[in-house]
Amino acid sequence: ILMATLDVVIPAVGESITEVVIGKWFKKNGESVRMDDMLCELETDKATMEVNAEQAGILEILIPEGTTVAVGALVARIQTDAAEGGPASDAPAAPVASAAAAPAAAPPAPTAAPPAPAAAALAMSSAPSVPDSSAPLASSSLAPASNRPDPIVRSSGPSGPQRRERMSQLRKTIARRLVAVKNETAMLTTFNEVNMGPLMEMRSRYKDSFKERYGVGLGFMSLFAKAVCLALREFPVINAGLDGEDLVYHDYVDLSIAVSAPRGLMVPVVRGADHLALHEIEREIARLAGKAREGTLSVDEMAGGTFTITNGGVFGSMLSTPIINAPQSAILGMHNIVERPIALQGQVVIRPIMYIALSYDHRLIDGKDSVSFLVRVKEFLEDPYRMLIEI
């Protein structure tokens, strides 16, 4: 039978990506695969992606998991039956011979014969009661056996089972970047509180008609995004960045939204958020969040970004100091909404309060601008109708 071979190579995953890590093989060496079966998962410093089989056949794995390979590298082959051309059988095929055969397992060592009853009893009676047989007996051991407490042998090892997992390339990159931000920026955080009552009242009043008209729900994230975009127009340095010794101002807002996904924290970007209507922001956030949960975000959808919003409140966080998403210069942290007593017009009243935090790079952003920006965001949120005038 004439056999054909299909090469499996690393596809291009982004303009700036030149190498990837083979995170996991979903199929075994020598296993049969169907067309479009997932073969392996690739990890980059920004995202993960999957490689699928372009034809059915028998898989020969050339590069093992955990290996860093260049884009375009040959990592596997699929041997297809050119004569029959049909799909591979469901039954697993015989493994494809690898270049180097594994050495045969050594025969098990013979089991020592159990000691005779008398010898075993003698050995037990003469064995010391402590793990280190060469340690001298303590003086208390000279006391009569009836007066000595039972010895308690404590181990210095772990108290339970352990397991190890290889850190993914994505997690390694996140760790490296977080440490770099802490070490290479003059990061400070300023805080404020927001009375969420007016925003919640507006959302409750219009959410049904909003969804009926635009087909999407009205969430807090899109309202925060709108407030941030408007405030960034007044304080453009918050949306700027450093490039060497140059201060680079962005005359647009590519808004990064932190999303918790099964594979870790993803930060997709809403492009041109400052030119989008509220329902367009909401629709784009929903689309990107869905792709993040499915693990289908592309590298380009997470690249760039000029400012980031992260919401720890969905997990119950009351207050935090979010870390800047480099190379950006500032990040806004949202938190949970809790009813708290506040002073309002000379009266102590209960209102739904959210604490908000702005972490910023003090090398280019002064305290005056950072505090004023956060106050402006607070003003928009506590009087939300003013930011909807243009819609």
Secondary structure, DSSP 8 states (H G I E B T S, - for coil): --EEEEEEE-----TT--EEEEEEESS-TT-EE-TT-EEEEEE-SS-EEEEE-SS-EEEEE-S-TT-EEETT-EEEEEEEETTT-----SS-------SS----------------HHHHHHHHHHS-SSS-TTS---GGGGS-GGGS-------SS-SS--------HHHHHHHHHHHHHHHHS-EEEEEEEEE-HHHHHHHHHHHHHHHHHHSS---HHHHHHHHHHHHHHH-GGGG-EEETTEEE--SS--EEE-EEETTEEE--EETTGGGS-HHHHHHHHHHHHHHHHHT---STTTS--SEEEEEGGGGT-S-------TT-SEEEEE--EEEEEEEETTEEEEEEEEEEEEEEETTT--HHHHHHHHHHHHHHHHSGGGGGTT-
